[in-house]
Amino acid sequence: MCTKILDKMTYHTNRLNTEYGGIENYFPVGFGLTIEQLATLQSLYFQNK
């Protein structure tokens, strides 16, 4: 379950990077997450991969 959420987040982050030139230019309000939380979750995700 957790992996599924993280995969989705990674997908959205990748989309942000390609379509909007990075998270600085566009903040996904729908996530309800701060950029710090997003970064923390992503680093945890990549550590566990």
C-alpha positions in Angstrom: 0.0 0.0 0.0 2.7 2.5 1.0 4.8 1.6 -2.0 1.8 2.3 -4.2 1.4 5.8 -2.8 5.1 6.5 -3.1 5.0 5.3 -6.7 2.2 7.7 -7.4 4.1 10.5 -5.7 7.2 9.7 -7.7 5.1 9.7 -10.9 3.7 13.1 -10.0 7.1 14.5 -9.1 8.5 13.3 -12.4 5.6 14.9 -14.2 6.1 18.2 -12.4 9.8 18.1 -13.4 9.1 17.5 -17.0 5.9 19.6 -17.5 6.5 22.5 -15.1 10.3 22.6 -14.8 10.3 21.5 -11.2 8.3 21.7 -8.0 9.3 25.3 -7.4 7.2 26.4 -10.4 4.1 24.4 -9.5 2.9 23.2 -6.2 0.4 20.4 -6.2 -2.2 21.6 -3.7 -4.1 18.3 -4.1 -1.3 16.5 -2.3 -1.8 18.4 0.9 1.9 17.9 1.5 4.7 20.4 2.1 7.7 20.2 -0.1 9.7 19.0 2.9 7.3 16.1 3.5 7.5 15.2 -0.2 11.3 15.3 -0.1 11.4 13.2 3.0 9.0 10.6 1.6 11.0 10.4 -1.6 14.3 10.0 0.1 12.8 7.2 2.2 11.4 5.6 -0.9 14.7 5.6 -2.7 16.6 4.3 0.3 14.2 1.3 0.4 14.3 0.6 -3.3 
